[in-house]
Amino acid sequence: MKTGEESASLTERTYGSVRIKIVDIHEAKTQLSQLLATGEEFFIAKASKPIAKVTAIDSPDAGQQKRLGFMKGQFKVPEDFDRIG
C-alpha cells in the first residue's frame, strides 16, 4: 500500500460525515498487518463490492470487567464444607 497516496485498490468514500475506507481483497491479503496497525475500521471488497467489515475489538469498560472478590460478603461458607461425609 502506498503511503501518502491512494492506491488503485484502496478507496475512501464519504457518506454524510462518515468516511469509509474500502480495500480490495488482494490488497487486504498482502497488507493486512499494516491495515490493522492503523486501528481504523475498513471494509474489504471483491469486485468493488464490500464483503467484510474489519473493526477493532474494544476492551470492556472498567465496570464491566470481571474481578476477584466481587461477591465478598454476600454469602457465608459453612464451617464443615471440607469434611468428608
N, C-alpha and C positions, 0 to 999 in steps of 0.2 A: 504494500500500500504506500502510495507516495505521501510524503509529509508536506504539509502546506499547500497541496494541490488536491483537487478532486480527481480520483482515478476513474477510468471508464466503468469499473464495476462497483463504484461507491457513489450513491446519490443521496442527496438530502432534500426532503420535501417539507414544506411548512403548511400546516393545517391550522388556521387561526393563529394562535400564539405558540403552538406546539411544533417543534422541529423534529422530524423523524429521520434517522439515518438508516438507509437501506443498503445492504451489502450483498453482492452476488454470491451464490453458494460456493463457487470455486474460490473466490477471494476469501470468504469466511474460512474455508478449509485451510488455506495456506497461511492466513494471517490471524488465526483465532486468538493466540496469546496476546498479540498487540491490541486487538479489538477489546478483549476482556480487560486489559490493563487500564484502559481509559475509564472504566467504571460507568460508561454511558450505556443507556438502553439502545438496542439496534434491532433491525429486522433482517432476516436472511431471505433472499429472494431467488427464485428459479424462474428463468424466462420472464424477468421483470415483475413477477407476481410474488408478493410476500408469502412465505410458507411457515416462518417461525419467528417468534419474538424472544429476544435474549435480554434478560434483566438481572440485576444484582439481587442476591438474597440478603435482605436486611437482617441483622441480629435483632432478637426481641428486645423490647423496652425493659428497663431495669425492673419495673413492676411485674413483668411477665416472666422473668427468668425463674427457673426452679432453684430452690436453695435448701440447704440442710436446715433442719430445725424449724420449718415453717408451721409445724403442728405442736410446738412446745407449749406445754401447759393445757392442752386440750383433751388429754386422756391420761390415765394412770395405769402403769404396768403392775399387775398383781405380784405380790412378794414371791409366790411359788411358781412363777411362769416357767422356770427352767428345771423343775423337778420332774423326774420320770415317774409316771403313774404308778 
